[in-house]
Amino acid sequence: MFNSILNLFFPKICPGCEAILLTNEKVICSICRHNIPLTNHHLLKENEAYQKFYGRIPLEHASAFLYFHKKGIVQNLIHHLKYKGQQEIGDVLGQWYTEDLETTIQALSADEIIPVPLHPKKFKERGYNQVTNFGKSLSEKLQLKYNDGILFRKVYSKTQSQKNLLDRSQNIESIFDVQFTEKDHNKHFILIDDVITTGATLEACSRALLKIPGTKISIICMAMAQS
């Protein structure tokens, strides 16, 4: 009764389209779930996400769940996740994507899930890392350890979105580093992030992780920008 009254005066809104959620809808409305642009990267090893990093870093696997279009459903979801505190979006996307990924990840024999880290100052400003819930959902469903302590960001920097690929690559190369012990050797890490754009951040994180002897890397993201 109380929840019904609460929803009457403060209805839950779909972050994808801002429609009022129906009683049986959770976080994302049925229309957005139907219209959301899926990449289906999991069906093809050398997909466009994998090709994005070809010749830049050695990868076992790369995939993104959704296509990110300007002013589209996915941009709205990521915006609400990243800037509006709606971390449950990460939970939903993680649970949804594992339905596609489970067989692929089992075949890869991965060991741990590693999130792209925020600088402590950025974490304090935002209050959370937007990929945490996504990663923990993958961790739980795929039965892999979630490790947010091995990779860290050394330098605080403002948004990279307005810089070209060359500038970003040069600027970001020395931003990330790792702290590890011998027990971290010879592991297959799944690196996760929200959106693949130029791939510069993920490449820099991968290069840092590759300092660990015997490391293998895969990349899984919520979305990939598509022109």
C-alpha positions as CSV (number, residue, x, y, z in Angstrom):
1,M,0.0,0.0,0.0
2,F,2.8,2.4,1.0
3,N,4.8,1.7,-2.1
4,S,1.7,2.2,-4.3
5,I,1.0,5.6,-2.7
6,L,4.7,6.5,-3.0
7,N,4.7,5.6,-6.7
8,L,1.6,7.6,-7.3
9,F,3.3,10.8,-6.1
10,F,6.9,9.9,-7.1
11,P,6.6,7.6,-10.0
12,K,9.7,5.7,-11.2
13,I,10.9,6.9,-14.6
14,C,12.7,5.0,-17.3
15,P,16.1,6.5,-17.8
16,G,16.0,5.5,-21.4
17,C,13.0,7.5,-22.5
18,E,11.6,9.1,-19.3
19,A,8.3,7.2,-19.5
20,I,6.7,6.2,-16.2
21,L,7.6,2.6,-15.4
22,L,4.7,0.1,-15.1
23,T,4.4,-2.0,-12.1
24,N,6.0,-5.0,-13.7
25,E,8.9,-3.0,-15.3
26,K,12.3,-2.8,-13.5
27,V,14.6,0.1,-14.1
28,I,14.2,0.1,-18.0
29,C,10.8,0.1,-19.6
30,S,9.7,-2.7,-22.0
31,I,9.7,-0.4,-25.0
32,C,13.3,0.7,-24.4
33,R,14.3,-3.0,-23.8
34,H,12.8,-3.9,-27.2
35,N,14.3,-0.9,-29.1
36,I,17.7,-0.8,-27.5
37,P,20.5,-1.4,-30.1
38,L,22.3,-4.6,-29.4
39,T,25.7,-5.2,-31.0
40,N,25.7,-9.1,-30.9
41,H,29.5,-8.9,-30.6
42,H,29.5,-12.2,-28.7
43,L,28.5,-14.0,-31.9
44,L,31.7,-13.1,-33.7
45,K,35.3,-13.3,-32.4
46,E,36.8,-10.6,-34.7
47,N,33.9,-8.2,-34.2
48,E,34.3,-4.4,-34.5
49,A,35.2,-4.0,-30.8
50,Y,38.0,-6.6,-31.3
51,Q,39.1,-4.9,-34.5
52,K,39.3,-1.5,-32.7
53,F,42.3,-2.8,-30.7
54,Y,43.9,-4.9,-33.4
55,G,47.6,-4.1,-33.7
56,R,47.4,-1.9,-30.6
57,I,47.2,-4.5,-27.8
58,P,47.0,-8.3,-27.7
59,L,43.5,-9.4,-26.7
60,E,41.8,-12.8,-26.2
61,H,38.3,-11.2,-26.6
62,A,36.6,-7.9,-26.9
63,S,32.9,-7.0,-27.0
64,A,30.4,-4.4,-26.1
65,F,26.8,-5.0,-25.3
66,L,25.1,-2.0,-26.8
67,Y,25.6,0.6,-29.5
68,F,26.0,4.2,-28.2
69,H,24.3,6.8,-30.4
70,K,24.0,10.5,-29.6
71,K,20.6,11.3,-28.2
72,G,19.7,7.7,-28.2
73,I,18.5,5.3,-25.5
74,V,21.9,4.1,-24.5
75,Q,23.3,7.6,-24.2
76,N,20.4,8.4,-21.8
77,L,21.1,5.2,-19.8
78,I,24.8,5.9,-19.5
79,H,24.2,9.6,-18.5
80,H,21.8,8.6,-15.7
81,L,24.2,5.9,-14.6
82,K,27.2,8.1,-14.6
83,Y,25.9,11.5,-13.5
84,K,22.5,10.8,-11.8
85,G,23.5,8.1,-9.4
86,Q,21.3,5.4,-10.9
87,Q,23.7,2.6,-10.3
88,E,21.0,0.0,-10.7
89,I,21.3,0.5,-14.5
90,G,24.7,-1.2,-14.2
91,D,23.1,-4.1,-12.4
92,V,20.5,-4.6,-15.1
93,L,23.0,-4.3,-18.0
94,G,25.4,-6.7,-16.3
95,Q,22.7,-9.3,-15.7
96,W,21.3,-9.0,-19.2
97,Y,24.7,-9.3,-20.9
98,T,25.8,-12.4,-19.0
99,E,23.0,-14.3,-20.7
100,D,24.9,-13.8,-24.0
101,L,28.4,-14.0,-22.6
102,E,28.3,-17.0,-20.3
103,T,29.4,-19.6,-22.9
104,T,32.1,-17.3,-24.4
105,I,33.6,-16.4,-21.0
106,Q,33.7,-20.0,-19.9
107,A,35.6,-20.9,-23.0
108,L,38.1,-18.2,-22.3
109,S,38.9,-19.5,-18.8
110,A,39.1,-16.0,-17.4
111,D,40.2,-15.4,-13.8
112,E,39.2,-11.9,-12.6
113,I,37.2,-8.8,-13.6
114,I,39.1,-5.5,-13.4
115,P,37.2,-2.2,-13.7
116,V,38.8,0.9,-15.3
117,P,39.5,2.9,-12.2
118,L,38.7,6.5,-11.2
119,H,41.2,8.7,-9.6
120,P,40.4,9.1,-5.9
121,K,39.5,12.7,-6.4
122,K,37.0,11.8,-9.1
123,F,35.7,9.0,-7.0
124,K,35.1,11.4,-4.2
125,E,33.4,13.9,-6.5
126,R,31.0,11.3,-8.0
127,G,30.7,9.0,-5.0
128,Y,31.0,5.8,-7.0
129,N,32.6,4.2,-10.0
130,Q,29.9,3.9,-12.7
131,V,31.2,0.4,-13.8
132,T,31.2,-1.2,-10.3
133,N,27.7,-2.6,-10.4
134,F,28.1,-3.8,-14.0
135,G,31.3,-5.6,-13.0
136,K,29.9,-7.1,-9.9
137,S,26.9,-8.4,-11.8
138,L,29.2,-10.1,-14.3
139,S,31.3,-11.3,-11.4
140,E,28.4,-13.0,-9.6
141,K,26.8,-14.5,-12.7
142,L,30.1,-15.7,-14.3
143,Q,31.6,-16.7,-10.9
144,L,34.7,-14.6,-11.4
145,K,36.5,-12.6,-8.8
146,Y,35.9,-8.8,-8.9
147,N,39.2,-7.1,-8.3
148,D,39.3,-3.3,-8.0
149,G,42.6,-3.1,-6.2
150,I,45.2,-4.1,-8.8
151,L,44.8,-1.3,-11.4
152,F,44.8,2.3,-10.3
153,R,44.8,5.8,-11.8
154,K,47.8,7.9,-10.9
155,V,46.8,11.2,-12.5
156,Y,43.6,13.2,-12.1
157,S,42.4,14.5,-15.4
158,K,39.4,16.3,-16.8
159,T,37.2,14.7,-19.5
160,Q,39.0,13.3,-22.5
161,S,35.9,13.5,-24.8
162,Q,36.9,16.6,-26.7
163,K,40.5,15.5,-27.5
164,N,41.4,13.7,-30.7
165,L,42.8,10.1,-30.7
166,L,46.5,11.1,-30.9
167,D,46.2,13.7,-28.1
168,R,44.3,11.3,-25.9
169,S,46.8,8.5,-26.5
170,Q,49.7,10.6,-25.6
171,N,48.0,12.2,-22.6
172,I,46.7,9.0,-21.1
173,E,49.6,6.6,-21.6
174,S,51.1,7.3,-18.2
175,I,47.9,7.8,-16.2
176,F,47.4,4.2,-15.1
177,D,49.6,1.7,-13.3
178,V,49.3,-1.6,-11.4
179,Q,50.2,-2.9,-8.0
180,F,50.6,-6.7,-7.9
181,T,52.3,-9.7,-6.3
182,E,53.4,-13.0,-7.6
183,K,50.0,-14.5,-7.1
184,D,48.7,-12.2,-9.8
185,H,51.0,-13.7,-12.4
186,N,49.7,-15.7,-15.3
187,K,46.1,-14.6,-15.0
188,H,43.5,-13.8,-17.6
189,F,41.9,-10.4,-16.7
190,I,38.6,-9.1,-18.1
191,L,38.9,-5.3,-18.2
192,I,35.5,-3.5,-18.1
193,D,34.4,0.0,-18.8
194,D,31.2,1.9,-19.7
195,V,31.7,3.0,-23.4
196,I,34.3,2.3,-26.0
197,T,35.0,5.5,-28.0
198,T,38.6,5.8,-29.3
199,G,39.8,2.9,-27.1
200,A,42.6,5.0,-25.7
201,T,41.7,4.6,-22.0
202,L,41.2,0.8,-22.4
203,E,44.5,0.5,-24.3
204,A,46.4,2.4,-21.6
205,C,44.8,0.2,-18.9
206,S,45.7,-2.9,-20.8
207,R,49.3,-1.8,-21.2
208,A,49.5,-1.3,-17.4
209,L,48.1,-4.8,-16.8
210,L,50.5,-6.3,-19.3
211,K,53.3,-5.3,-16.9
212,I,52.2,-8.4,-14.9
213,P,54.1,-11.5,-16.1
214,G,52.0,-13.9,-18.1
215,T,48.9,-11.6,-18.3
216,K,46.1,-12.2,-20.8
217,I,43.4,-9.6,-21.3
218,S,39.9,-9.4,-22.6
219,I,37.7,-6.3,-22.8
220,I,34.0,-6.2,-22.0
221,C,32.0,-2.9,-22.1
222,M,28.4,-1.8,-21.7
223,A,28.4,0.1,-25.0
224,M,30.4,1.1,-28.0
225,A,30.1,4.4,-29.8
226,Q,29.0,4.0,-33.4
227,S,29.1,6.8,-35.9
